[in-house]
Amino acid sequence: MLSPGRTISSRLLRPASWLPFRLCPERTAVNSMQKELIKKHELEKDELRPLYMDFQATTPMDPRVLDAMLPYQVNYYGNPHSRTHAYGWESETAMETARKQVADLIGADPREIIFTSGATESNNMAIKGVARFYQAKKRHVITTQTEHKCVLDSCRILEAEGFEVTYLPVQTNGLLDLQLLESSIRPETSLVSVMTVNNEIGVKQPIEEIGHICRSKGVFLHTDAAQAVGKIPISVSDWKVDLMSISGHKIYGPKGVGALYVRRRPRVRLEPLQSGGGQERGLRSGTVPTPLAVGLGAACSISQKEMEYDHQRVSMLANRLVQKIMSEIPDVVMNGDPEQRYPGCINLSFAYVEGESLLMALKDVALSSGSACTSASLEPSYVLRAIGADEDLAHSSIRFGIGRFTTEQEVDYTAEKCIQHVRRLREMSPLWEMVQEGIDLKSIKWTQH
Amino acid sequence: MAASTRSQVISLYKMMLKESSRFPSYNYRTYALRRVRDAFRANREVEDPKAVERLMDEGEQMLALIQRQTFRRRKALAATTHQILQAAAEIHTVALQVSSAESRSRRRVEAEQQDTEEEI
């Protein structure tokens, strides 16, 4: 075995009279076998990893994005805000190109895009910034119960500052009721925040109609489009959206970068969250990380080119997965509207099976139940509770994420393993036995021991 | 002219498939192979020579990108390490030979001296 302390260089510095242990002839055969074992062990760590089926949590970086970013990590490392030398100029050019690429994807003007550190920062900026700027006359904010945690938490902070926040409920299919929204808007409402595609159930909200309602009432519309950008066609002018959050690592770009679209006509004013040298129109001071911005731009332009191809492929794979699972095992519920959805996010509830145990049984597939930010707690997801799912169905939900790099073999393998383990876990379940005998579970009176 | 373009397209396709199969990651490898195949298939009917040339340029750029991304540095480092160790072994062997040759020549010189002493 290679002794741990010895490196290659220390071996070379030894005096010539010392014979390296590894090169003794009688040891060579044994050592080559050990070398093979070590190599095999290292290869296994790299190659035999679980299948990745969690594309809503994050996405792998597209090799084309990495290729675009590398020169800016290694060679063109200037600060884009340096005005006096070529390093700054070339960095700035790259940053502006990236800005144009992001703007083209959503149908905006490049001057309306602000680079941030991610969709969480964009959401914070949009909600807190707009609410605080207009707080003299308008102190009401509307959002939904199925928003991302960062939106809900920002609204909670606003409530602590004295704002009034309405958390609109959603229907059982996950969509917002437009009548309810219209009736909730008051003269003192400054902002409505509704996410475009939900990250847990994949439901696509009717943002175009919501935009028309908000524009007619003179209220700003903010949408968290982190899961939607690059996957469905977006036009901020058609949809009448005033603020939009974009996340880099959900569209096969780098982690740690995002963008916020802030409309200029009619002008949306924000109170900046981060103060400093006035970069990014004064709304987000701080050096723009050029390699990350270039990566985000490349990811956006690749997504624009590949959108149709990816959408067709993801729909095909999603249908394949759902058809396979639902045709083999009964009592599987898909959470969220079957039509108004992004096909790559599938949330299935398997009745009479516990979600965590199914996740642990599917140990060679990387899946999640509920979103990554709530997975530390054992509570069922608040999104499933908001759509009115039964408590026991909410506990047994699994989210399958399909993306650009998923293959048919991965989908087939996942479906087979899922079917096999659900059957096995149901065999062990007393609830399943009772259901097979025809007992209605709702009529049982459970007693305490 | 058309024949050379066709053979150029086919050779580009083959090279791209060969390079795509060198990705170490399963997902990247399958995506690259599938995407290259589908892209060439979708553009099979394109006739306009300018469009063909533009597509070929894009293809060449993609090929260069794949080559850059599949460069196996680890193999290069392992090869260098192997070379260094081999060189060290060679140096040591030569040193051994030199020292043994030295000792042999020293013994020969001593033997000669003894002979001369004996003679004397």
Interface residues (C-beta under 8 A of the other chain):
Chain A: I8 R11 L12 A16 S17 L19 P20 R22 L23 D46 E47 Y52 P60 P63 R64 L66 D67 Y309 R404 F405 T406 T407
Chain B: F23 P24 Y26 N27 Y28 T30 Y31 A32 R35 D38 L65 I66 R68 Q69 T81 I84 L85 A88 A89 I91 H92 A95
